[in-house]
Amino acid sequence: MTASRGDVVRPLGAFERTIDFYMRRNPIQFSLVAEIERPISEAELATALAELCRLHPLLAVTVDRTAPEAVYRQADRPIPVTTLPDGTPWQAVVAAEQTRPIPVAPDPPARAALLRWGGRSGIVLTFAHQIADGVGGLRALLDLVAALDGEEQVPGPVPEAQEDLLARVVTPPDTTAATTAATAPPDDPRMSAAGELAPFSGALPHLQSLALDQELTARLVGRCRLEGTSVHAALCAAAAVVFHRRGREFVRVLTPVDLRRACGLPDEVVNRFAGARTSSEAHEADDFWKLARGTRDSLTRQRARQALKAAGAQLTQYAPENGEQAEAMMAAATAADIQITNLGVAQPRRRGAGTLAALWGPAQITQLRGEHVLGVVTVGGRLRMTELTHDPVAGLVGDIAAVLAEACAGPGDDADGPSARHDADRA
């Protein structure tokens, strides 16, 4: 049955309430960008967004905080669309999106911007973090592109709260999980050092974006397989190496773990993630692939289904009851030198349609001092990186790409060649 305007869709879960408490003083919204190889009108985009809200219930809600526990209510307004002047670069739009908090009512917790570059178009979708994570945002963006292509799609049910779904779906631990836990390294007190919040000021963040070409992207994937590691672990290692080379003795990298993949959960537009941190010391930067393998091993332990289920149960039991408690929890759980959200390989619904030319993001700021938030997504055989920060490190994204090229270089290759190039000209 379709909910009527103002009807309660469902209460927020413990994790969603934690994010909502945090966001009352520390706005978090993230943006994803699609480059489309054809002109799109504002009316066409508005129609596709209405279809998107039909497909994904949490894109058509508001957050009602007046009840004893916050609830999602059916929204009575569409996702707003802003059309920017011709030639506006997506980088400028994405940075500006971080300066304008998304109100949880009366509009839906998302908004869209339409860009035009000659015969091409760009769509910037920005989501409030109460209703989606990066992977959920990517699902929404791909479904939006499919709607623009005229594809028929089936709406999904209202997604369950994360903790409820984990409790119902994840099975009891097995001997493998127990063995993995037993072999985990001892805790390092440096890993639990909390971050410091920076009061939200609306200041424009610094943005860097860069795309690897298809040759380097393919070489990176192949080399990771050969070395027994993953592309994401290689990205974490490359970022750590860059910071070590700039003088940092100890580096923490935060990875949002997608619970859909880790626990076999449905691919829905909702929050389905947990944080995992890895670390390295300066001497480890001398052996890149050993560092990447160690990073993957650490992430594998932290992605164990039972560990993720236990973390969800603990959050339910000790959920924050106000903004101060949520801020303390988030500052402790998310502090790192850099956060890397890797959405993996994005697959458009219709291969060969030629509509989707590129994807960028997710791009966001979480209001921690000194943070660097790197969003990664691969489409069309090219890995693209977008970094936002209020404390820019000159050339950070380019240096990460250079370390990857260096690690993947074979005899006679030029690691400083055109394999990694800035793509600002694409906007």
C-alpha positions in Angstrom: 0.0 0.0 0.0 1.4 3.4 -0.9 1.8 5.8 2.0 -0.2 9.1 2.0 1.4 12.5 2.5 2.4 12.9 6.2 2.0 9.2 7.0 4.8 7.6 9.2 7.0 5.5 7.0 8.9 4.0 9.9 11.0 5.1 12.9 14.7 5.9 12.5 16.9 3.0 13.5 19.7 3.4 16.1 22.4 4.2 13.5 20.1 6.6 11.7 19.2 8.4 14.9 22.9 8.7 15.7 23.6 10.3 12.4 20.5 12.5 12.8 21.6 13.7 16.3 25.1 14.4 14.9 23.7 16.3 11.9 21.7 18.8 14.0 24.9 20.8 14.5 27.2 19.2 12.1 25.6 18.9 8.6 26.7 16.0 6.5 25.5 15.7 2.9 27.3 14.0 0.1 27.2 14.5 -3.7 27.5 12.3 -6.7 28.0 13.5 -10.2 26.9 11.9 -13.5 28.2 13.2 -16.9 25.6 12.5 -19.6 26.5 12.5 -23.3 23.3 14.3 -24.4 21.3 17.4 -23.5 18.7 17.0 -20.7 16.0 19.5 -19.9 14.9 20.5 -16.4 11.4 19.1 -17.0 12.9 15.8 -18.1 15.1 15.6 -15.0 12.2 16.5 -12.7 10.1 13.6 -14.2 13.0 11.2 -13.7 13.4 12.3 -10.1 9.7 11.7 -9.4 10.2 8.2 -10.8 13.3 7.8 -8.5 11.2 8.7 -5.5 8.6 6.1 -6.5 11.4 3.5 -6.7 13.1 4.3 -3.4 10.9 5.2 -0.5 13.5 7.0 1.6 14.0 9.5 -1.1 10.4 10.7 -0.6 10.4 11.3 3.2 11.0 14.0 5.7 12.5 13.5 9.2 10.0 14.3 12.0 11.9 15.0 15.2 8.9 16.1 17.2 7.9 12.5 18.2 9.6 10.8 21.3 11.8 9.0 18.7 12.4 10.5 15.3 10.4 9.0 12.4 10.4 9.2 8.6 7.2 10.7 7.2 6.0 10.7 3.7 7.0 14.0 2.0 4.6 16.2 0.1 7.2 17.9 -2.0 9.4 16.7 -4.9 13.2 16.7 -4.9 14.1 20.3 -5.9 16.1 20.9 -9.1 18.4 23.9 -9.7 19.6 24.6 -13.3 23.0 26.3 -13.4 24.3 28.6 -16.1 25.8 26.9 -19.1 29.5 25.9 -18.6 29.3 25.7 -14.8 31.9 23.1 -13.7 30.6 20.3 -11.5 33.6 20.8 -9.1 32.3 24.3 -8.1 28.7 22.9 -7.6 29.9 20.0 -5.5 32.0 22.2 -3.2 29.1 24.7 -2.8 26.7 21.9 -1.9 28.8 21.3 1.3 28.1 24.8 2.4 24.3 24.5 2.4 22.8 22.0 4.9 19.8 20.0 3.6 16.8 20.6 5.8 15.1 17.4 6.9 11.6 19.1 6.5 9.5 20.0 4.6 11.6 19.1 1.5 12.8 15.5 0.9 16.4 14.9 2.1 17.9 15.2 -1.4 18.4 17.8 -4.1 19.6 17.9 -7.7 21.5 20.4 -9.9 21.5 20.3 -13.7 24.5 21.4 -15.6 25.0 21.9 -19.3 28.2 21.8 -21.3 27.4 22.2 -25.0 25.7 19.0 -26.1 26.5 17.3 -22.8 24.8 17.5 -19.4 25.8 16.9 -15.8 23.6 15.9 -12.9 24.7 16.5 -9.3 22.7 14.6 -6.8 23.2 15.6 -3.1 21.8 13.4 -0.3 21.3 14.0 3.5 23.2 11.3 5.3 20.2 10.3 7.4 18.7 8.4 4.4 21.6 7.1 2.4 25.3 6.2 2.2 27.6 6.4 -0.8 26.6 3.0 -2.2 22.9 3.8 -1.8 23.5 7.2 -3.5 25.2 5.4 -6.4 22.2 3.1 -6.8 19.9 6.1 -6.9 22.1 7.9 -9.5 22.3 4.8 -11.7 18.5 4.3 -11.4 18.0 8.0 -12.3 20.1 7.6 -15.4 18.0 4.5 -16.3 14.9 6.5 -15.8 16.2 9.2 -18.2 16.9 6.4 -20.7 13.2 5.3 -20.4 13.8 2.0 -18.7 11.0 0.3 -16.8 12.0 -0.3 -13.1 10.3 -2.0 -10.2 9.9 -0.1 -6.9 11.3 -1.6 -3.8 9.9 -1.8 -0.2 10.7 0.5 2.6 14.3 -0.6 3.7 14.6 -1.9 7.2 16.8 -0.2 9.8 20.3 -1.5 9.6 20.5 -3.1 13.1 17.2 -4.9 12.6 18.3 -6.3 9.2 21.6 -7.5 10.6 20.0 -9.2 13.5 17.6 -11.0 11.3 19.9 -12.0 8.4 23.4 -12.6 9.8 23.8 -16.2 11.1 25.7 -17.2 14.2 29.5 -17.3 14.1 31.4 -20.2 12.7 34.9 -21.5 13.4 36.4 -19.4 10.7 35.2 -16.2 12.3 36.4 -17.4 15.7 39.9 -18.2 14.2 40.0 -14.8 12.5 39.2 -13.0 15.7 41.9 -15.0 17.6 44.6 -14.0 15.1 43.7 -10.3 15.1 46.6 -8.0 16.2 46.5 -6.4 19.6 44.9 -3.0 19.9 47.1 0.1 19.3 46.1 3.0 21.5 47.0 5.4 18.7 44.1 3.9 16.7 41.5 5.1 19.2 42.6 8.7 19.5 39.4 10.8 18.9 39.2 13.6 16.4 38.3 17.2 17.0 35.1 18.7 15.7 35.2 22.0 13.8 32.0 24.1 14.2 30.1 24.3 11.0 30.8 27.6 9.3 29.5 27.2 5.8 33.0 27.8 4.4 33.7 26.5 0.9 35.9 23.3 1.0 38.8 22.7 -1.2 38.2 20.1 -4.0 40.7 18.0 -6.0 39.6 15.6 -8.7 41.5 13.3 -11.0 40.9 10.3 -13.3 43.3 7.5 -14.1 43.2 6.5 -17.7 42.0 3.1 -18.8 45.5 1.7 -19.2 46.6 2.5 -15.7 43.2 1.4 -14.2 43.5 -2.0 -15.9 47.2 -2.3 -14.9 46.2 -1.5 -11.3 43.5 -4.1 -11.2 45.8 -6.8 -12.7 48.7 -6.0 -10.4 46.4 -6.2 -7.3 45.3 -9.6 -8.3 48.9 -10.7 -8.9 49.9 -9.3 -5.5 47.0 -10.9 -3.6 45.3 -7.7 -2.6 42.5 -5.4 -3.6 42.3 -2.1 -5.5 40.8 -0.5 -2.4 43.7 -1.7 -0.2 46.1 -0.4 -2.8 44.3 3.0 -2.6 44.6 3.0 1.2 48.3 2.1 1.0 49.0 4.8 -1.6 47.3 7.5 0.5 49.4 6.3 3.5 52.6 6.4 1.5 51.9 10.0 0.4 51.4 11.1 4.0 54.4 9.2 5.2 56.6 10.8 2.5 55.3 14.2 3.8 56.6 13.4 7.3 53.8 11.7 9.2 55.1 8.8 11.3 51.7 7.1 11.9 48.8 7.2 9.5 45.2 6.1 10.0 42.9 5.4 7.0 39.1 5.1 7.5 37.2 2.8 5.2 33.4 2.8 5.2 32.5 -0.9 4.9 29.5 -1.6 2.7 27.3 -4.1 4.6 25.4 -5.0 1.4 28.5 -6.7 0.1 29.9 -7.8 3.4 26.7 -9.4 4.7 24.7 -10.1 1.5 22.1 -7.4 2.1 19.7 -6.0 -0.5 21.0 -3.2 -2.8 18.8 -0.4 -1.4 18.9 3.4 -1.0 19.5 3.6 2.7 22.4 3.5 5.2 24.2 0.2 5.2 27.8 0.8 6.4 30.2 0.5 9.3 33.6 2.1 9.8 36.9 0.2 9.6 40.3 1.8 10.3 43.7 0.6 9.2 47.1 2.0 10.1 50.7 2.1 9.1 54.1 3.4 10.3 56.6 5.3 8.2 59.0 2.4 7.6 56.1 0.4 6.1 56.0 2.8 3.2 59.1 1.2 1.8 57.3 -1.9 0.7 54.1 -0.8 -1.1 52.6 -4.2 -1.9 53.3 -5.6 1.6 51.5 -2.6 3.0 48.6 -3.2 0.7 48.3 -6.9 1.6 48.4 -6.0 5.3 45.7 -3.4 4.8 43.5 -6.0 3.0 44.1 -8.5 5.8 43.1 -6.0 8.4 39.9 -4.9 6.5 39.0 -8.6 6.0 39.0 -9.2 9.7 36.9 -6.1 10.4 34.4 -7.1 7.6 33.6 -10.4 9.3 29.8 -10.7 9.4 29.5 -11.6 13.0 31.7 -8.6 14.0 29.5 -6.3 12.0 26.4 -7.8 13.6 27.8 -7.4 17.1 28.7 -3.8 16.4 25.1 -3.1 15.3 23.7 -4.8 18.4 26.0 -2.7 20.6 24.9 0.5 19.0 21.3 -0.5 19.6 22.0 -1.1 23.2 24.1 2.1 23.8 22.7 4.4 21.2 23.3 8.2 21.8 20.4 10.0 23.3 21.4 13.5 22.3 23.7 15.5 20.0 26.6 15.7 22.5 26.7 11.9 22.8 26.4 11.5 19.1 29.3 13.9 18.5 31.5 12.1 20.9 30.7 8.8 19.3 31.3 10.1 15.7 34.5 11.9 16.7 35.9 8.7 18.2 34.7 6.3 15.4 35.6 8.4 12.3 38.9 10.1 13.2 41.6 9.4 10.6 44.2 11.1 8.4 42.1 10.3 5.4 38.7 8.6 4.7 38.4 6.6 1.5 35.0 5.7 0.2 35.4 3.4 -2.8 32.1 2.6 -4.5 33.8 0.1 -6.8 32.9 -0.5 -10.4 29.6 1.1 -11.4 27.5 -0.8 -13.9 24.9 1.2 -15.9 21.6 -0.6 -16.3 21.9 -0.7 -20.1 25.3 -1.5 -21.4 26.2 0.2 -24.6 23.4 2.8 -24.3 26.1 5.5 -24.5 24.3 7.8 -22.1 26.6 7.7 -19.0 30.0 9.1 -19.8 31.5 9.5 -16.3 30.8 9.4 -12.6 32.5 11.3 -9.7 32.2 11.1 -5.9 31.0 10.6 -3.3 32.1 14.0 -2.2 31.5 15.2 1.4 32.8 16.9 4.5 32.1 15.5 8.0 33.2 18.5 10.1 36.4 17.0 11.7 39.5 19.1 11.8 42.2 18.1 9.3 40.0 15.6 7.6 40.5 14.5 4.0 37.6 12.7 2.4 38.3 10.8 -0.8 35.5 9.4 -2.9 36.4 6.8 -5.6 34.3 5.2 -8.3 35.1 3.4 -11.5 33.0 3.4 -14.7 34.0 2.9 -18.3 37.3 1.4 -17.3 38.5 4.6 -15.5 39.0 5.0 -11.8 38.1 8.5 -10.7 38.9 10.3 -7.4 37.3 13.3 -5.7 38.8 14.7 -2.5 37.3 17.4 -0.2 38.9 19.1 2.7 39.1 22.3 4.7 42.9 21.7 5.2 44.3 21.2 1.7 47.5 19.3 1.1 48.7 20.5 -2.3 48.7 17.8 -4.9 47.4 15.1 -2.6 45.2 13.3 -5.2 47.8 13.6 -7.9 50.4 12.1 -5.5 48.2 9.2 -4.7 47.8 8.5 -8.4 51.6 8.8 -8.9 52.3 6.3 -6.1 49.8 3.8 -7.8 51.5 4.4 -11.1 54.9 3.9 -9.6 53.8 0.6 -7.8 52.3 -0.7 -11.1 55.2 0.3 -13.4 57.0 -2.4 -15.2 60.5 -2.3 -16.7 60.8 0.7 -19.1 57.5 2.3 -18.0 57.3 6.0 -17.1 55.5 6.2 -13.8 55.2 10.0 -14.3 53.6 9.7 -17.7 50.0 10.5 -18.8 48.4 7.6 -17.0 47.1 9.8 -14.3 45.7 13.2 -15.4 43.5 15.9 -13.9 40.1 16.0 -15.5 39.0 19.5 -14.8 38.7 20.1 -18.5 35.8 17.6 -18.6 33.7 20.2 -16.8 
